[in-house]
Amino acid sequence: MGYDLTLHLRGSGEAPPIEDLHEYFENRRNFRMDGFTAQYLNEDTGVYFWFDLGEDHPRFQLSHARARVFAVEAADEVRSFVQHFDLVCAWPSAGLPTEFTPAGVLAGYDAGNRTGYRMAADPSTGFQGWFTRPSTAIAAEWRWNFERVTMQERVGESVFVPKISYFLVNGRLCSGAVWSDAIPVAMPVVDCVVIVRERAWPMRLIKREPEILAVPFVQLEAIASHYRFVPGEPGHYQMYWDSPPLAVVEFFRSATSPDAAFEAVSADRILDQETMDEVCAEAGLQREGR
């Protein structure tokens, strides 16, 4: 179940040559070709979709029951594709091909996406394993991840820019950033910091497996507050140094997370809370997600 959009060459109504399509996607970031399918996956944002090139005309396809940011990122890629080949669109609800607009994609996706949300909310469909989060938080975290590579290039290789991931910590959905071995970091404000101790830290046995701990961000904030804070959504701390300060070393050495069972949650399992609330209210359904 999802949204699809058929694309045509302007004027002729034909498809671009398949060789040209392959070349375009093979040279496009985050795409890989699998037969006649151009698959998009952004490892930082978790957004994925695809173009089916095996039919008479290229078809863009994006699954429903996703946060709206999936469609925002996808619409920008469709725009680039349409502009490169000078294409027009056969909208699912229209007749003759018309001009592409990102707003048209978002409006069409939003309409069908509500059906996906209804299926997610209805326990009789068997759709399980989803969570909700405020749409403003999802959008801010998506934007951080989408721009992460650019920020990493700007600060250089000596500083780590983590992506914002999601974790289920003791049954609660949390945003988190993974941080290893006290390396300099541009640390976004998140719910928890996932500490990875890979070195032989004092009081640890040499050659032990890396320790991974989910630590509430408030435990780091007392240290982070001594560094420059850059406002934003989310804001972040510029925790830069030539060698780890004593306070940071001690934080890593003494960090504990007793009885904190946690697991990673992929972005495609997290839905916009406001849309889900509206859909449930319209359908008279009780929310089953977390």
C-alpha positions as CSV (number, residue, x, y, z in Angstrom):
1,M,0.0,0.0,0.0
2,G,1.5,3.3,-1.1
3,Y,1.6,6.3,-3.3
4,D,2.8,6.1,-6.9
5,L,3.3,8.6,-9.6
6,T,3.9,7.9,-13.3
7,L,6.2,10.2,-15.3
8,H,6.4,11.0,-19.0
9,L,8.6,13.0,-21.3
10,R,7.1,16.4,-22.1
11,G,5.6,16.5,-25.6
12,S,6.1,12.9,-26.8
13,G,4.6,11.3,-23.7
14,E,7.3,8.6,-24.0
15,A,9.8,7.3,-21.4
16,P,13.4,8.5,-21.4
17,P,15.8,5.9,-22.8
18,I,16.5,3.2,-20.2
19,E,20.2,3.7,-20.6
20,D,19.9,7.3,-19.6
21,L,17.7,6.4,-16.6
22,H,20.3,3.9,-15.4
23,E,23.1,6.4,-15.8
24,Y,21.2,9.0,-13.9
25,F,20.4,6.9,-10.9
26,E,23.8,5.2,-10.8
27,N,25.4,8.6,-10.3
28,R,22.8,9.9,-7.8
29,R,23.7,9.8,-4.2
30,N,21.7,7.3,-2.0
31,F,20.5,5.3,-5.0
32,R,21.4,1.9,-6.1
33,M,20.2,0.0,-9.2
34,D,18.6,-3.4,-8.7
35,G,17.5,-4.6,-12.1
36,F,14.9,-2.2,-13.4
37,T,14.4,-0.7,-9.9
38,A,16.2,2.4,-8.7
39,Q,16.2,2.1,-4.9
40,Y,16.7,5.1,-2.6
41,L,17.9,4.8,0.9
42,N,19.4,7.6,3.0
43,E,21.3,5.9,5.8
44,D,21.2,9.0,7.9
45,T,17.5,9.8,7.8
46,G,16.2,6.3,7.3
47,V,14.0,7.5,4.4
48,Y,13.6,5.0,1.5
49,F,11.5,4.8,-1.7
50,W,12.0,3.6,-5.3
51,F,11.5,4.3,-9.0
52,D,10.2,1.4,-11.1
53,L,11.9,1.6,-14.5
54,G,10.6,-1.7,-15.9
55,E,7.2,-0.4,-17.2
56,D,6.3,1.8,-20.1
57,H,7.0,4.9,-18.0
58,P,9.1,5.5,-14.9
59,R,7.0,5.2,-11.7
60,F,7.8,6.7,-8.4
61,Q,6.6,4.7,-5.4
62,L,6.6,5.5,-1.6
63,S,5.0,3.4,1.0
64,H,2.2,4.7,3.3
65,A,2.1,4.6,7.1
66,R,5.2,6.8,7.3
67,A,6.1,10.1,8.9
68,R,5.5,13.0,6.6
69,V,9.2,13.7,6.3
70,F,9.5,10.6,4.1
71,A,7.4,12.4,1.5
72,V,9.3,15.7,2.0
73,E,12.6,14.1,1.2
74,A,11.2,12.0,-1.6
75,A,9.5,15.0,-3.3
76,D,12.8,16.8,-3.6
77,E,14.4,13.8,-5.3
78,V,11.4,13.5,-7.7
79,R,11.8,17.2,-8.5
80,S,15.4,16.7,-9.4
81,F,14.5,13.7,-11.6
82,V,11.7,15.6,-13.3
83,Q,13.9,18.6,-14.0
84,H,16.8,16.5,-15.4
85,F,14.7,14.8,-18.0
86,D,12.0,17.5,-18.4
87,L,9.1,15.3,-17.4
88,V,5.5,15.8,-16.6
89,C,3.4,13.7,-14.2
90,A,0.3,11.6,-14.5
91,W,-1.2,12.3,-11.1
92,P,-3.2,9.3,-9.7
93,S,-6.4,11.4,-9.5
94,A,-6.0,13.4,-12.8
95,G,-6.4,12.6,-16.4
96,L,-3.8,14.2,-18.8
97,P,-0.2,14.6,-17.6
98,T,0.4,17.9,-15.8
99,E,3.3,19.9,-14.4
100,F,5.1,18.4,-11.4
101,T,5.0,20.3,-8.1
102,P,6.4,19.2,-4.7
103,A,3.2,20.5,-3.1
104,G,1.1,18.2,-5.4
105,V,3.2,15.1,-4.2
106,L,2.8,16.1,-0.6
107,A,-0.9,16.7,-0.9
108,G,-1.5,13.4,-2.7
109,Y,0.7,11.5,-0.2
110,D,-1.0,13.0,2.8
111,A,-4.4,11.9,1.6
112,G,-3.4,8.3,1.1
113,N,-1.2,8.3,4.1
114,R,-4.2,8.7,6.4
115,T,-5.4,5.3,5.2
116,G,-2.1,3.8,6.2
117,Y,-2.4,5.4,9.6
118,R,-5.9,3.9,10.0
119,M,-4.6,0.5,9.3
120,A,-1.8,1.0,11.8
121,A,-4.3,2.1,14.4
122,D,-6.8,-0.7,13.8
123,P,-5.7,-3.8,15.8
124,S,-7.7,-6.0,13.5
125,T,-5.3,-5.3,10.6
126,G,-2.4,-7.0,12.4
127,F,-0.2,-3.9,11.8
128,Q,2.1,-3.8,14.8
129,G,5.4,-2.4,16.1
130,W,4.7,1.3,15.4
131,F,5.3,4.4,17.7
132,T,4.3,8.0,17.6
133,R,6.2,11.2,18.2
134,P,5.3,14.9,17.8
135,S,5.6,15.9,14.1
136,T,7.7,19.0,15.0
137,A,10.2,16.7,16.8
138,I,10.3,14.3,13.9
139,A,10.9,17.1,11.4
140,A,13.7,18.7,13.5
141,E,15.4,15.4,13.9
142,W,15.0,14.5,10.3
143,R,16.5,17.9,9.3
144,W,19.5,17.3,11.6
145,N,20.1,14.0,9.9
146,F,19.5,15.2,6.4
147,E,22.1,18.0,6.9
148,R,24.5,15.8,8.9
149,V,26.9,15.1,6.0
150,T,27.2,18.8,5.2
151,M,27.9,19.6,8.8
152,Q,30.5,16.9,9.1
153,E,32.3,18.3,6.0
154,R,32.2,21.7,7.6
155,V,33.7,20.7,11.0
156,G,36.2,18.3,9.6
157,E,37.3,14.8,10.4
158,S,38.6,15.6,13.9
159,V,35.0,16.1,15.1
160,F,32.2,13.6,15.0
161,V,28.7,14.6,14.0
162,P,26.3,11.8,15.1
163,K,23.0,11.2,13.5
164,I,19.9,11.2,15.7
165,S,18.5,7.7,16.1
166,Y,15.6,6.2,18.0
167,F,15.7,3.7,20.8
168,L,13.2,1.9,23.0
169,V,14.6,2.4,26.5
170,N,12.6,0.4,29.2
171,G,9.5,0.6,26.9
172,R,9.8,4.3,26.2
173,L,10.7,5.7,22.8
174,C,13.7,8.1,23.0
175,S,15.8,10.0,20.6
176,G,19.4,9.3,21.0
177,A,22.9,10.0,19.7
178,V,25.7,7.4,19.7
179,W,29.0,8.6,21.1
180,S,32.2,6.4,21.2
181,D,35.3,6.8,23.4
182,A,35.0,10.5,24.3
183,I,35.9,11.7,20.8
184,P,35.2,15.4,20.0
185,V,31.6,15.7,19.1
186,A,28.9,18.1,17.9
187,M,26.3,16.7,20.3
188,P,22.6,17.4,19.6
189,V,20.2,17.7,22.4
190,V,18.4,14.3,22.6
191,D,16.7,12.2,25.1
192,C,19.6,9.8,25.7
193,V,23.2,9.4,24.8
194,V,24.3,5.9,23.7
195,I,27.8,5.4,25.1
196,V,30.1,3.0,23.3
197,R,33.2,2.2,25.3
198,E,35.5,0.5,22.8
199,R,38.9,1.1,24.3
200,A,40.3,-0.7,27.4
201,W,39.1,1.9,29.8
202,P,40.5,1.8,33.4
203,M,38.9,-0.9,35.5
204,R,37.9,-2.9,32.4
205,L,39.4,-6.1,31.2
206,I,41.5,-5.9,28.1
207,K,39.9,-7.3,25.0
208,R,36.4,-7.3,26.4
209,E,33.6,-6.8,24.0
210,P,32.5,-3.1,23.6
211,E,30.1,-1.9,26.3
212,I,27.0,-0.1,25.0
213,L,24.9,2.0,27.5
214,A,21.9,4.2,27.1
215,V,22.5,7.2,29.4
216,P,19.9,10.0,30.0
217,F,21.1,13.2,28.3
218,V,20.7,15.1,31.6
219,Q,23.6,13.1,32.9
220,L,25.8,14.7,30.2
221,E,24.3,18.1,30.3
222,A,26.3,19.3,33.3
223,I,29.5,18.7,31.3
224,A,28.1,19.8,28.0
225,S,27.0,23.2,29.4
226,H,30.6,24.2,29.7
227,Y,30.9,24.2,25.9
228,R,29.4,26.5,23.2
229,F,25.7,25.8,22.6
230,V,24.4,26.4,19.1
231,P,20.7,27.1,19.1
232,G,18.5,25.3,16.7
233,E,15.9,22.5,16.4
234,P,17.5,20.7,17.9
235,G,20.3,22.7,19.3
236,H,23.8,21.2,19.8
237,Y,26.9,21.5,22.0
238,Q,30.3,22.0,20.3
239,M,32.2,19.6,22.6
240,Y,35.6,20.0,20.9
241,W,39.1,19.2,22.3
242,D,42.5,18.0,21.4
243,S,42.4,15.4,24.2
244,P,39.4,14.4,26.3
245,P,39.1,16.6,29.4
246,L,39.1,14.9,32.8
247,A,35.4,15.4,33.4
248,V,34.6,13.7,30.1
249,V,36.9,10.8,30.8
250,E,35.3,10.4,34.2
251,F,31.8,10.5,32.6
252,F,32.8,7.7,30.2
253,R,34.5,5.7,32.9
254,S,31.7,5.9,35.5
255,A,28.7,5.9,33.2
256,T,26.1,3.2,34.2
257,S,22.7,2.3,33.0
258,P,21.3,-0.2,35.5
259,D,18.5,-2.4,34.2
260,A,18.1,-0.2,31.1
261,A,17.0,-2.6,28.4
262,F,17.1,-0.8,25.0
263,E,16.8,-1.5,21.4
264,A,17.1,0.5,18.2
265,V,13.8,1.6,16.4
266,S,13.9,2.3,12.7
267,A,12.5,5.6,11.4
268,D,9.8,3.8,9.3
269,R,8.1,2.6,12.5
270,I,7.6,6.2,13.9
271,L,4.5,8.0,12.9
272,D,3.3,11.6,13.3
273,Q,1.5,11.8,16.6
274,E,-1.0,14.6,15.6
275,T,-2.1,12.8,12.4
276,M,-2.5,9.5,14.3
277,D,-4.6,11.3,16.9
278,E,-6.8,12.8,14.2
279,V,-7.2,9.5,12.4
280,C,-8.1,7.6,15.6
281,A,-10.6,10.2,16.6
282,E,-12.3,10.1,13.1
283,A,-12.5,6.3,13.1
284,G,-13.4,5.9,16.8
285,L,-10.3,3.8,17.4
286,Q,-8.1,3.5,20.5
287,R,-4.4,4.1,19.9
288,E,-2.4,0.9,20.3
289,G,1.0,2.3,19.6
290,R,3.5,3.9,21.9
